[in-house]
Amino acid sequence: MTARMRFVGVSTASSSIMRIFPVWADLLGLDAELVGLDLPLEAAPEDYRRALTGMREDPDCVGALVTTHKISLLEATRDLFDDLDPFAATVGEVSSIAFRDGRTHGSAKDPLTAGLALEEVLGEDHFSDGGEVVCLGAGGAGTAIGWYLAHRADRAAAMSFVDVSPSRLEHLREVLTTAAPEVPVRTVPVAQADLAATLPDLPAGSLVVNATGLGKDRPGSPLPDGVLLPRGSVVWELNYRGSLEFLHQAQAQAADRDLTVVDGWRYFIHGWTQVIAEVFGVPMGTDRVAELSDAARSA
């Protein structure tokens, strides 16, 4: 029997993982295939329930990775899960689904994958000189990044999150203030955010993140044209494919503003390898991830 893993997203056919997964399956010795399951942005709750029920009832389906729909899917299907890991239960999102022994297990891997990706860019004492964090986007990825950063030994001087949704901002604030009440957290609706005034003068060593999905699922950038990024900062675009307007804006300023600009490739690698480890029960150490990353670039 060839095991089937589903990829729940918006435009899965265009993702590099559709070419990479068969290569990885060979390297890992898995008799498995990856099948996309596209749902529109803001899909109806019954669409999510139908999707999860269909996966559960497919005897060949061993699990799934969920991208854009992490929060909405769990909101619509929480009663269909037999158990959730602590972060999934706390934050209300699921990025990994595994079917084992007739049970449905949900996990939220984003804090782990965000941490693995950021640790490749940020030193252990990166924020020791007073750098701040500005995360554009307060959905599942933004919340997970905030969770990871709040638990670092060298915490940022302040963390600000900007989003179009007041409910997402409220949820993020509740999660982070409960997990790490001593960390200063600002939540700012887009309509009240003056990035042109606040970003340029942030301390060196600050971190600016695009966690909105703009530039991937929809064209555009959360950064208005002409806004300067903080000198000496790290600028992280979570996406690695799409129109990537935010990434191009940062790259255009990189030399003049002494920026370290990072795209979402390693985040993509860590996200997929951690979910594959969960779904198929395979170990995923540093050497194996490096091997899979090299194979992915070749693919």
Backbone as CSV, one residue per row, in Angstrom:
resi,resn,N_x,N_y,N_z,CA_x,CA_y,CA_z,C_x,C_y,C_z
1,MET,0.838,-1.189,0.000,0.000,0.000,0.000,0.880,1.249,0.000
2,THR,0.639,2.145,-0.934,1.326,3.424,-0.956,0.613,4.382,-0.015
3,ALA,1.339,4.868,0.977,0.744,5.799,1.934,0.510,7.140,1.255
4,ARG,-0.575,7.797,1.631,-0.935,9.083,1.033,-0.871,10.176,2.101
5,MET,-0.094,11.218,1.823,-0.050,12.396,2.682,-0.696,13.541,1.921
6,ARG,-1.556,14.289,2.599,-2.235,15.409,1.950,-1.537,16.723,2.291
7,PHE,-1.645,17.654,1.378,-1.074,19.001,1.527,-2.233,19.975,1.388
8,VAL,-2.669,20.527,2.516,-3.837,21.403,2.543,-3.361,22.849,2.418
9,GLY,-3.727,23.483,1.303,-3.288,24.851,1.079,-4.233,25.586,0.153
10,VAL,-3.703,26.564,-0.561,-4.499,27.388,-1.470,-4.164,27.097,-2.923
11,SER,-2.879,27.007,-3.220,-2.436,26.731,-4.593,-1.298,25.729,-4.536
12,THR,-1.597,24.516,-4.089,-0.561,23.533,-3.777,0.209,23.072,-5.005
13,ALA,-0.414,23.076,-6.177,0.257,22.558,-7.372,1.511,23.345,-7.714
14,SER,1.540,24.624,-7.350,2.689,25.467,-7.697,3.797,25.409,-6.658
15,SER,3.598,24.671,-5.570,4.620,24.594,-4.536,5.743,23.656,-4.960
16,SER,6.961,24.030,-4.608,8.125,23.199,-4.921,8.034,21.820,-4.277
17,ILE,7.296,21.693,-3.176,7.241,20.407,-2.480,6.657,19.315,-3.362
18,MET,5.859,19.661,-4.352,5.290,18.636,-5.214,6.366,17.954,-6.051
19,ARG,7.463,18.657,-6.336,8.598,18.044,-7.025,9.585,17.433,-6.029
20,ILE,9.662,18.021,-4.848,10.650,17.598,-3.862,10.228,16.328,-3.129
21,PHE,8.944,16.199,-2.810,8.501,15.094,-1.961,8.893,13.722,-2.510
22,PRO,8.718,13.434,-3.803,9.133,12.103,-4.289,10.616,11.822,-4.066
23,VAL,11.450,12.852,-4.188,12.889,12.692,-3.945,13.122,12.373,-2.471
24,TRP,12.451,13.110,-1.603,12.590,12.862,-0.169,12.090,11.471,0.209
25,ALA,10.965,11.048,-0.372,10.421,9.735,-0.045,11.435,8.640,-0.375
26,ASP,12.122,8.786,-1.509,13.156,7.805,-1.866,14.284,7.817,-0.846
27,LEU,14.754,8.996,-0.471,15.853,9.096,0.486,15.476,8.521,1.850
28,LEU,14.213,8.698,2.241,13.754,8.236,3.556,13.236,6.806,3.532
29,GLY,13.199,6.198,2.346,12.698,4.836,2.237,11.211,4.712,2.461
30,LEU,10.457,5.741,2.058,9.010,5.740,2.258,8.286,5.391,0.960
31,ASP,7.342,4.487,1.030,6.436,4.236,-0.100,5.249,5.172,0.105
32,ALA,5.379,6.384,-0.398,4.390,7.412,-0.079,4.256,8.393,-1.227
33,GLU,3.081,9.012,-1.310,2.819,10.061,-2.283,2.223,11.262,-1.572
34,LEU,2.405,12.436,-2.180,1.847,13.679,-1.646,0.763,14.161,-2.599
35,VAL,-0.425,14.449,-2.046,-1.566,14.866,-2.862,-2.096,16.190,-2.315
36,GLY,-2.159,17.197,-3.172,-2.649,18.499,-2.756,-4.146,18.519,-2.512
37,LEU,-4.557,19.406,-1.604,-5.978,19.615,-1.319,-6.169,21.132,-1.186
38,ASP,-6.644,21.764,-2.243,-6.777,23.219,-2.268,-8.130,23.669,-1.737
39,LEU,-8.079,24.640,-0.842,-9.277,25.292,-0.325,-9.103,26.794,-0.493
40,PRO,-10.173,27.521,-0.808,-10.026,28.969,-0.998,-9.767,29.679,0.323
41,LEU,-9.157,30.846,0.249,-9.044,31.681,1.431,-10.437,31.959,1.979
42,GLU,-10.571,31.953,3.310,-11.867,32.169,3.960,-12.884,31.122,3.526
43,ALA,-12.448,29.866,3.443,-13.375,28.774,3.126,-14.409,28.633,4.234
44,ALA,-15.553,28.039,3.885,-16.629,27.849,4.852,-16.291,26.707,5.812
45,PRO,-16.812,26.752,7.049,-16.529,25.686,8.012,-16.860,24.296,7.478
46,GLU,-17.953,24.170,6.724,-18.311,22.849,6.205,-17.284,22.329,5.209
47,ASP,-16.567,23.230,4.534,-15.506,22.795,3.621,-14.358,22.162,4.397
48,TYR,-14.014,22.764,5.525,-12.947,22.198,6.344,-13.373,20.855,6.949
49,ARG,-14.601,20.761,7.395,-15.073,19.509,7.973,-15.103,18.406,6.916
50,ARG,-15.535,18.765,5.719,-15.567,17.783,4.630,-14.152,17.321,4.290
51,ALA,-13.220,18.247,4.291,-11.836,17.899,3.964,-11.245,16.950,5.004
52,LEU,-11.403,17.273,6.292,-10.823,16.429,7.326,-11.518,15.066,7.381
53,THR,-12.824,15.064,7.242,-13.549,13.792,7.250,-13.106,12.911,6.093
54,GLY,-12.923,13.512,4.920,-12.470,12.743,3.767,-11.100,12.130,3.998
55,MET,-10.205,12.879,4.624,-8.881,12.335,4.916,-8.972,11.204,5.937
56,ARG,-9.770,11.388,6.969,-9.889,10.362,8.008,-10.453,9.064,7.454
57,GLU,-11.348,9.170,6.487,-12.016,7.987,5.951,-11.246,7.323,4.817
58,ASP,-10.139,7.937,4.396,-9.296,7.354,3.354,-8.314,6.395,4.015
59,PRO,-8.418,5.082,3.790,-7.556,4.131,4.494,-6.072,4.286,4.156
60,ASP,-5.754,4.923,3.035,-4.358,5.104,2.642,-3.759,6.403,3.165
61,CYS,-4.585,7.288,3.715,-4.107,8.600,4.165,-3.526,8.486,5.575
62,VAL,-2.261,8.893,5.712,-1.582,8.791,7.010,-1.501,10.138,7.718
63,GLY,-1.815,11.219,6.999,-1.755,12.526,7.638,-1.698,13.645,6.629
64,ALA,-1.430,14.854,7.135,-1.442,16.027,6.265,-0.607,17.135,6.865
65,LEU,-0.109,18.001,5.974,0.456,19.279,6.375,-0.533,20.362,5.976
66,VAL,-0.755,21.323,6.877,-1.706,22.412,6.636,-0.923,23.718,6.600
67,THR,-1.153,24.529,5.570,-0.459,25.822,5.513,-1.414,26.954,5.884
68,THR,-1.952,27.641,4.898,-2.695,28.882,5.128,-3.891,28.699,6.061
69,HIS,-4.463,27.522,6.117,-5.733,27.305,6.815,-5.576,26.795,8.252
70,LYS,-4.413,26.977,8.869,-4.141,26.358,10.174,-5.189,26.691,11.240
71,ILE,-5.549,27.970,11.341,-6.478,28.401,12.383,-7.915,28.060,11.998
72,SER,-8.293,28.386,10.778,-9.681,28.179,10.343,-10.052,26.705,10.344
73,LEU,-9.116,25.848,9.930,-9.421,24.423,9.910,-9.703,23.902,11.313
74,LEU,-8.864,24.282,12.277,-9.084,23.778,13.630,-10.350,24.356,14.240
75,GLU,-10.640,25.625,13.976,-11.874,26.217,14.492,-13.099,25.425,14.032
76,ALA,-13.056,24.944,12.788,-14.218,24.264,12.223,-14.282,22.782,12.572
77,THR,-13.143,22.199,13.006,-13.097,20.736,13.136,-12.571,20.257,14.486
78,ARG,-12.499,21.139,15.465,-11.832,20.760,16.727,-12.438,19.488,17.327
79,ASP,-13.726,19.305,17.199,-14.370,18.121,17.772,-14.005,16.830,17.053
80,LEU,-13.387,16.931,15.868,-13.007,15.741,15.110,-11.609,15.240,15.474
81,PHE,-10.871,15.993,16.287,-9.541,15.578,16.723,-9.634,14.824,18.039
82,ASP,-8.871,13.745,18.134,-8.817,12.986,19.390,-7.850,13.608,20.374
83,ASP,-6.799,14.236,19.879,-5.893,14.960,20.776,-5.129,16.013,20.003
84,LEU,-4.691,17.032,20.730,-3.918,18.140,20.188,-2.683,18.338,21.047
85,ASP,-1.561,18.747,20.430,-0.393,19.044,21.245,-0.629,20.356,21.991
86,PRO,0.193,20.654,23.014,-0.089,21.816,23.867,-0.198,23.133,23.111
87,PHE,0.680,23.366,22.105,0.608,24.638,21.391,-0.641,24.713,20.528
88,ALA,-0.992,23.624,19.867,-2.216,23.613,19.065,-3.430,23.905,19.938
89,ALA,-3.497,23.277,21.115,-4.627,23.484,22.009,-4.664,24.900,22.556
90,THR,-3.500,25.475,22.833,-3.435,26.812,23.420,-3.744,27.896,22.398
91,VAL,-3.132,27.761,21.217,-3.209,28.821,20.222,-4.401,28.649,19.290
92,GLY,-4.858,27.412,19.137,-5.999,27.186,18.263,-5.621,27.108,16.800
93,GLU,-4.521,26.420,16.494,-4.123,26.207,15.108,-3.529,24.817,14.971
94,VAL,-3.586,24.270,13.777,-2.994,22.957,13.530,-2.282,22.989,12.190
95,SER,-1.023,22.573,12.192,-0.251,22.522,10.945,0.095,21.105,10.549
96,SER,-0.026,20.169,11.465,0.294,18.768,11.205,-0.844,17.891,11.697
97,ILE,-1.311,17.009,10.827,-2.366,16.049,11.173,-1.820,14.655,10.929
98,ALA,-1.944,13.778,11.914,-1.485,12.400,11.771,-2.615,11.456,12.165
99,PHE,-2.820,10.420,11.365,-3.832,9.396,11.645,-3.109,8.126,12.066
100,ARG,-3.297,7.742,13.338,-2.642,6.548,13.869,-3.609,5.782,14.754
101,ASP,-3.677,4.481,14.529,-4.477,3.593,15.379,-5.925,4.067,15.488
102,GLY,-6.458,4.565,14.374,-7.842,5.000,14.359,-8.096,6.321,15.044
103,ARG,-7.045,7.041,15.401,-7.180,8.315,16.094,-6.608,9.442,15.236
104,THR,-7.126,10.649,15.463,-6.695,11.824,14.718,-5.921,12.748,15.654
105,HIS,-4.639,12.935,15.337,-3.758,13.735,16.181,-3.431,15.047,15.470
106,GLY,-3.532,16.154,16.186,-3.214,17.457,15.620,-2.055,18.112,16.350
107,SER,-1.150,18.709,15.582,0.004,19.394,16.171,0.185,20.751,15.508
108,ALA,0.776,21.667,16.245,1.152,22.969,15.700,2.670,23.049,15.752
109,LYS,3.295,22.913,14.596,4.759,22.834,14.523,5.416,24.199,14.334
110,ASP,4.643,25.240,14.107,5.233,26.523,13.737,6.227,27.084,14.757
111,PRO,5.978,27.016,16.074,6.994,27.554,16.994,8.335,26.837,16.844
112,LEU,8.286,25.519,16.645,9.508,24.750,16.461,10.190,25.127,15.159
113,THR,9.430,25.170,14.048,10.047,25.455,12.757,10.520,26.906,12.663
114,ALA,9.757,27.833,13.259,10.209,29.228,13.290,11.510,29.349,14.073
115,GLY,11.587,28.641,15.187,12.803,28.684,15.986,14.000,28.101,15.255
116,LEU,13.817,26.962,14.594,14.907,26.345,13.850,15.412,27.274,12.746
117,ALA,14.472,27.931,12.052,14.873,28.841,10.972,15.565,30.082,11.522
118,LEU,15.022,30.666,12.587,15.610,31.888,13.135,16.968,31.632,13.781
119,GLU,17.146,30.463,14.373,18.430,30.171,15.013,19.570,30.069,14.006
120,GLU,19.230,29.877,12.731,20.259,29.873,11.696,20.686,31.296,11.322
121,VAL,19.907,32.291,11.738,20.162,33.679,11.360,20.564,34.527,12.569
122,LEU,19.931,34.278,13.715,20.158,35.093,14.908,21.124,34.392,15.856
123,GLY,22.128,35.100,16.314,23.011,34.551,17.332,22.297,34.415,18.667
124,GLU,22.924,33.701,19.604,22.289,33.460,20.905,22.029,34.746,21.664
125,ASP,22.843,35.780,21.421,22.674,37.056,22.132,22.261,38.164,21.165
126,HIS,21.534,37.820,20.127,21.213,38.776,19.067,20.532,40.034,19.607
127,PHE,19.616,39.874,20.568,18.836,41.012,21.052,19.455,41.678,22.283
128,SER,20.683,41.310,22.618,21.277,41.824,23.854,21.532,43.328,23.812
129,ASP,21.604,43.914,22.613,21.846,45.355,22.498,20.565,46.173,22.358
130,GLY,19.418,45.540,22.596,18.169,46.294,22.626,17.341,46.251,21.358
131,GLY,17.638,45.317,20.461,16.848,45.197,19.246,15.395,44.853,19.535
132,GLU,14.504,45.313,18.664,13.077,45.053,18.809,12.587,44.155,17.667
133,VAL,11.344,43.734,17.764,10.723,42.892,16.743,9.482,43.593,16.224
134,VAL,9.341,43.649,14.894,8.104,44.094,14.272,7.665,42.974,13.341
135,CYS,6.543,42.379,13.646,6.007,41.289,12.835,4.744,41.782,12.131
136,LEU,4.794,41.816,10.819,3.645,42.222,10.018,2.805,40.981,9.746
137,GLY,1.730,40.849,10.499,0.889,39.664,10.433,0.769,39.030,11.804
138,ALA,-0.478,38.764,12.232,-0.721,38.199,13.565,-1.544,36.922,13.482
139,GLY,-1.439,36.225,12.346,-2.124,34.945,12.216,-1.325,33.843,12.877
140,GLY,-1.478,32.610,12.365,-0.801,31.482,12.979,0.704,31.609,12.972
141,ALA,1.289,32.017,11.829,2.742,32.138,11.749,3.247,33.251,12.663
142,GLY,2.576,34.403,12.664,2.992,35.496,13.519,2.915,35.134,14.991
143,THR,1.872,34.448,15.377,1.719,34.029,16.768,2.814,33.054,17.162
144,ALA,3.122,32.117,16.272,4.164,31.136,16.564,5.532,31.798,16.685
145,ILE,5.817,32.762,15.817,7.086,33.486,15.897,7.174,34.238,17.222
146,GLY,6.074,34.897,17.600,6.050,35.590,18.882,6.268,34.647,20.046
147,TRP,5.668,33.471,19.991,5.817,32.466,21.049,7.278,32.059,21.187
148,TYR,7.909,31.756,20.036,9.325,31.365,20.075,10.182,32.499,20.634
149,LEU,10.003,33.711,20.124,10.832,34.837,20.557,10.625,35.162,22.032
150,ALA,9.398,34.984,22.508,9.112,35.266,23.919,9.823,34.303,24.855
151,HIS,10.210,33.134,24.342,10.861,32.132,25.180,12.369,32.067,24.962
152,ARG,12.914,32.980,24.132,14.371,33.033,23.992,15.007,33.572,25.275
153,ALA,16.239,33.143,25.514,16.963,33.663,26.682,17.251,35.148,26.516
154,ASP,17.585,35.577,25.290,17.823,37.006,25.034,16.578,37.595,24.376
155,ARG,15.675,38.038,25.171,14.408,38.536,24.641,14.566,39.914,24.035
156,ALA,13.746,40.169,23.027,13.740,41.489,22.393,13.254,42.540,23.380
157,ALA,13.682,43.789,23.160,13.261,44.874,24.037,11.757,45.084,23.971
158,ALA,11.170,44.839,22.809,9.722,44.937,22.637,9.354,44.167,21.378
159,MET,8.113,43.682,21.330,7.604,43.003,20.140,6.308,43.678,19.717
160,SER,6.252,44.091,18.453,5.062,44.742,17.904,4.498,43.891,16.777
161,PHE,3.178,43.749,16.750,2.505,42.960,15.735,1.451,43.827,15.067
162,VAL,1.455,43.816,13.742,0.546,44.642,12.952,-0.321,43.720,12.107
163,ASP,-1.627,43.960,12.113,-2.521,43.091,11.342,-3.794,43.863,10.985
164,VAL,-4.483,43.369,9.957,-5.752,43.981,9.555,-6.896,43.534,10.443
165,SER,-6.715,42.430,11.171,-7.807,41.827,11.937,-7.680,42.113,13.429
166,PRO,-8.588,42.893,14.019,-8.550,43.114,15.473,-8.674,41.816,16.268
167,SER,-9.440,40.850,15.761,-9.621,39.599,16.506,-8.326,38.795,16.542
168,ARG,-7.579,38.796,15.431,-6.287,38.088,15.436,-5.312,38.756,16.398
169,LEU,-5.298,40.088,16.397,-4.413,40.801,17.313,-4.780,40.520,18.765
170,GLU,-6.060,40.497,19.052,-6.508,40.219,20.425,-6.114,38.812,20.842
171,HIS,-6.291,37.858,19.925,-5.943,36.467,20.231,-4.440,36.333,20.468
172,LEU,-3.638,36.960,19.609,-2.184,36.893,19.771,-1.765,37.487,21.115
173,ARG,-2.321,38.647,21.468,-1.969,39.276,22.742,-2.324,38.354,23.907
174,GLU,-3.466,37.735,23.847,-3.881,36.830,24.925,-2.907,35.664,25.062
175,VAL,-2.522,35.079,23.920,-1.605,33.939,23.943,-0.249,34.336,24.517
176,LEU,0.316,35.453,24.024,1.671,35.818,24.425,1.732,36.358,25.852
177,THR,0.738,37.112,26.266,0.772,37.632,27.633,0.536,36.522,28.651
178,THR,-0.167,35.472,28.251,-0.336,34.316,29.139,0.949,33.507,29.219
179,ALA,1.605,33.319,28.058,2.814,32.497,28.022,4.018,33.206,28.630
180,ALA,4.141,34.494,28.380,5.308,35.251,28.849,4.867,36.656,29.235
181,PRO,4.238,36.805,30.393,3.641,38.097,30.768,4.648,39.226,30.937
182,GLU,5.933,38.891,31.115,6.935,39.936,31.334,7.465,40.528,30.022
183,VAL,7.069,39.991,28.864,7.573,40.476,27.573,6.659,41.582,27.046
184,PRO,7.215,42.767,26.754,6.379,43.851,26.220,5.844,43.489,24.826
185,VAL,4.525,43.502,24.681,3.890,43.162,23.407,2.952,44.296,23.010
186,ARG,3.136,44.818,21.792,2.233,45.829,21.248,1.458,45.199,20.085
187,THR,0.171,45.434,20.029,-0.632,44.976,18.899,-1.259,46.205,18.252
188,VAL,-1.049,46.334,16.936,-1.418,47.562,16.237,-2.245,47.233,15.001
189,PRO,-3.479,47.712,14.915,-4.238,47.545,13.668,-3.553,48.286,12.522
190,VAL,-3.652,47.732,11.327,-2.996,48.351,10.171,-3.390,49.813,10.017
191,ALA,-4.657,50.116,10.253,-5.130,51.489,10.069,-4.438,52.473,11.009
192,GLN,-3.899,51.982,12.122,-3.235,52.860,13.089,-1.708,52.768,13.036
193,ALA,-1.200,51.937,12.141,0.251,51.734,12.077,0.891,52.776,11.170
194,ASP,1.886,53.463,11.676,2.649,54.425,10.880,4.059,53.873,10.713
195,LEU,4.203,52.923,9.799,5.483,52.251,9.626,6.566,53.207,9.150
196,ALA,6.184,54.201,8.361,7.174,55.160,7.865,7.821,55.926,9.008
197,ALA,7.081,56.133,10.093,7.613,56.887,11.234,8.342,55.988,12.224
198,THR,7.882,54.744,12.382,8.415,53.898,13.448,9.555,52.982,13.011
199,LEU,9.523,52.460,11.796,10.524,51.473,11.397,11.945,52.030,11.259
200,PRO,12.152,53.157,10.582,13.534,53.578,10.294,14.411,53.763,11.514
201,ASP,13.844,54.164,12.639,14.652,54.504,13.804,14.716,53.407,14.856
202,LEU,14.236,52.202,14.535,14.377,51.105,15.493,15.856,50.781,15.683
203,PRO,16.227,50.229,16.838,17.645,49.936,17.100,18.217,48.916,16.115
204,ALA,19.530,49.014,15.900,20.214,47.988,15.119,20.008,46.628,15.787
205,GLY,19.923,45.594,14.973,19.667,44.270,15.513,18.193,43.953,15.652
206,SER,17.343,44.871,15.216,15.907,44.582,15.241,15.577,43.534,14.171
207,LEU,14.406,42.957,14.306,13.931,41.927,13.380,12.590,42.368,12.818
208,VAL,12.467,42.387,11.489,11.220,42.751,10.820,10.781,41.554,9.979
209,VAL,9.537,41.128,10.160,9.053,39.895,9.532,7.797,40.175,8.717
210,ASN,7.721,39.588,7.531,6.466,39.551,6.779,5.810,38.196,7.006
211,ALA,4.790,38.174,7.853,4.042,36.948,8.135,2.594,37.090,7.694
212,THR,2.374,37.908,6.661,1.002,38.193,6.234,0.476,37.263,5.160
213,GLY,1.357,36.615,4.407,0.925,35.874,3.230,0.911,36.720,1.976
214,LEU,0.983,38.051,2.127,1.070,38.915,0.951,2.390,38.650,0.231
215,GLY,2.304,38.517,-1.076,3.470,38.143,-1.854,3.513,36.674,-2.170
216,LYS,2.552,35.908,-1.589,2.459,34.482,-1.890,1.031,34.137,-2.288
217,ASP,0.133,34.107,-1.301,-1.261,33.768,-1.588,-1.976,34.890,-2.333
218,ARG,-1.548,36.126,-2.072,-2.094,37.294,-2.766,-0.935,38.220,-3.107
219,PRO,-0.987,38.911,-4.226,0.095,39.828,-4.558,0.101,41.029,-3.615
220,GLY,1.261,41.648,-3.460,1.355,42.845,-2.640,2.348,42.691,-1.507
221,SER,2.489,43.757,-0.732,3.399,43.784,0.405,2.753,44.561,1.542
222,PRO,2.989,44.145,2.790,2.481,44.929,3.925,3.308,46.181,4.183
223,LEU,4.435,46.311,3.493,5.302,47.476,3.669,5.018,48.486,2.563
224,PRO,4.510,49.674,2.917,4.242,50.679,1.880,5.518,51.050,1.130
225,ASP,5.376,51.383,-0.129,6.534,51.796,-0.924,7.225,52.992,-0.284
226,GLY,8.536,52.974,-0.286,9.316,54.102,0.217,9.622,54.059,1.696
227,VAL,9.047,53.107,2.439,9.312,53.026,3.881,10.693,52.414,4.107
228,LEU,11.498,53.059,4.935,12.841,52.578,5.221,12.811,51.555,6.350
229,LEU,13.592,50.506,6.187,13.731,49.484,7.225,14.845,49.881,8.184
230,PRO,14.848,49.362,9.420,15.860,49.777,10.415,17.267,49.407,9.974
231,ARG,18.202,50.324,10.160,19.594,50.035,9.833,20.113,48.862,10.674
232,GLY,20.882,48.003,10.027,21.494,46.894,10.754,20.506,45.847,11.229
233,SER,19.344,45.774,10.601,18.314,44.840,11.051,18.317,43.562,10.222
234,VAL,17.621,42.553,10.737,17.357,41.317,10.006,15.937,41.410,9.474
235,VAL,15.775,41.175,8.186,14.464,41.269,7.544,14.122,39.888,7.003
236,TRP,12.997,39.343,7.484,12.649,37.950,7.168,11.334,37.913,6.402
237,GLU,11.404,37.461,5.174,10.225,37.183,4.351,9.915,35.699,4.506
238,LEU,8.750,35.368,5.076,8.441,33.956,5.329,8.216,33.161,4.059
239,ASN,7.887,33.838,2.963,7.612,33.130,1.717,8.899,32.894,0.940
240,TYR,8.871,31.853,0.123,10.006,31.605,-0.772,9.541,31.567,-2.228
241,ARG,8.245,31.595,-2.460,7.713,31.605,-3.817,6.575,32.615,-3.890
242,GLY,6.247,33.030,-5.100,5.199,34.020,-5.292,5.797,35.312,-5.830
243,SER,5.031,36.378,-5.767,5.498,37.658,-6.292,6.528,38.322,-5.381
244,LEU,6.489,38.031,-4.077,7.553,38.391,-3.129,7.921,39.880,-3.133
245,GLU,6.902,40.730,-3.159,7.161,42.173,-3.181,7.941,42.643,-1.945
246,PHE,7.591,42.128,-0.772,8.280,42.531,0.455,9.763,42.170,0.380
247,LEU,10.065,40.983,-0.092,11.456,40.556,-0.224,12.219,41.497,-1.154
248,HIS,11.611,41.859,-2.269,12.280,42.744,-3.219,12.484,44.149,-2.622
249,GLN,11.511,44.617,-1.832,11.677,45.915,-1.177,12.884,45.888,-0.237
250,ALA,13.004,44.806,0.525,14.125,44.695,1.469,15.455,44.576,0.725
251,GLN,15.491,43.774,-0.312,16.731,43.608,-1.069,17.194,44.925,-1.685
252,ALA,16.259,45.762,-2.105,16.617,47.045,-2.716,17.293,47.979,-1.716
253,GLN,16.998,47.785,-0.404,17.594,48.633,0.639,18.789,47.984,1.326
254,ALA,19.073,46.733,1.005,20.015,45.945,1.804,21.383,46.600,1.931
255,ALA,21.938,47.081,0.835,23.291,47.646,0.884,23.315,48.964,1.655
256,ASP,22.389,49.862,1.341,22.384,51.182,1.982,22.048,51.107,3.462
257,ARG,21.192,50.158,3.847,20.731,50.094,5.242,21.412,48.977,6.044
258,ASP,22.376,48.282,5.426,23.118,47.215,6.105,22.157,46.152,6.656
259,LEU,21.299,45.658,5.777,20.284,44.690,6.172,20.752,43.257,5.907
260,THR,20.328,42.359,6.760,20.435,40.929,6.494,19.052,40.470,6.035
261,VAL,18.920,40.110,4.772,17.617,39.777,4.190,17.538,38.266,3.980
262,VAL,16.496,37.661,4.522,16.340,36.207,4.488,14.975,35.872,3.905
263,ASP,14.949,34.906,2.987,13.653,34.470,2.460,13.169,33.257,3.249
264,GLY,12.089,32.636,2.793,11.453,31.579,3.566,11.885,30.171,3.233
265,TRP,13.003,30.011,2.505,13.388,28.661,2.076,13.660,27.732,3.258
266,ARG,14.459,28.172,4.216,14.778,27.282,5.339,13.559,27.051,6.233
267,TYR,12.707,28.049,6.348,11.441,27.880,7.076,10.604,26.802,6.399
268,PHE,10.571,26.835,5.075,9.882,25.819,4.286,10.474,24.427,4.548
269,ILE,11.798,24.328,4.529,12.453,23.038,4.750,12.133,22.498,6.140
270,HIS,12.307,23.324,7.163,12.047,22.865,8.532,10.564,22.535,8.727
271,GLY,9.685,23.332,8.132,8.260,23.064,8.282,7.882,21.700,7.749
272,TRP,8.343,21.394,6.554,7.993,20.105,5.946,8.681,18.933,6.627
273,THR,9.960,19.072,6.954,10.646,17.932,7.547,10.105,17.595,8.928
274,GLN,9.686,18.597,9.711,9.126,18.308,11.026,7.765,17.615,10.924
275,VAL,6.951,18.011,9.942,5.649,17.360,9.780,5.821,15.946,9.236
276,ILE,6.734,15.752,8.305,7.002,14.404,7.795,7.472,13.493,8.925
277,ALA,8.322,14.021,9.805,8.768,13.237,10.957,7.582,12.815,11.818
278,GLU,6.634,13.734,12.017,5.454,13.443,12.839,4.523,12.441,12.154
279,VAL,4.245,12.650,10.885,3.263,11.825,10.175,3.776,10.402,9.958
280,PHE,5.058,10.277,9.574,5.591,8.960,9.226,6.418,8.325,10.343
281,GLY,6.632,9.056,11.426,7.383,8.504,12.549,8.843,8.244,12.226
282,VAL,9.456,9.146,11.448,10.868,8.980,11.095,11.697,10.014,11.850
283,PRO,12.905,9.652,12.307,13.756,10.635,13.006,14.226,11.704,12.034
284,MET,14.396,12.913,12.540,14.754,14.037,11.672,15.837,14.868,12.354
285,GLY,17.037,14.288,12.424,18.158,14.982,13.034,18.771,16.015,12.102
286,THR,19.772,16.727,12.607,20.398,17.820,11.859,20.998,17.329,10.540
287,ASP,21.709,16.195,10.575,22.352,15.689,9.355,21.313,15.300,8.313
288,ARG,20.234,14.690,8.761,19.204,14.279,7.804,18.530,15.504,7.184
289,VAL,18.247,16.523,7.986,17.640,17.741,7.444,18.572,18.378,6.424
290,ALA,19.870,18.392,6.713,20.838,18.948,5.763,20.821,18.160,4.454
291,GLU,20.760,16.838,4.543,20.699,15.998,3.339,19.435,16.281,2.534
292,LEU,18.308,16.394,3.219,17.049,16.664,2.528,17.022,18.053,1.933
293,SER,17.640,19.019,2.619,17.705,20.365,2.090,18.520,20.407,0.802
294,ASP,19.661,19.719,0.784,20.474,19.669,-0.439,19.701,19.020,-1.574
295,ALA,18.989,17.939,-1.263,18.215,17.255,-2.288,17.082,18.137,-2.808
296,ALA,16.492,18.928,-1.907,15.400,19.821,-2.302,15.890,20.882,-3.284
297,ARG,17.065,21.452,-3.008,17.603,22.465,-3.918,17.873,21.865,-5.300
298,SER,18.378,20.638,-5.327,18.629,19.982,-6.611,17.325,19.728,-7.351
299,ALA,16.283,19.377,-6.601,14.992,19.084,-7.221,14.310,20.338,-7.729
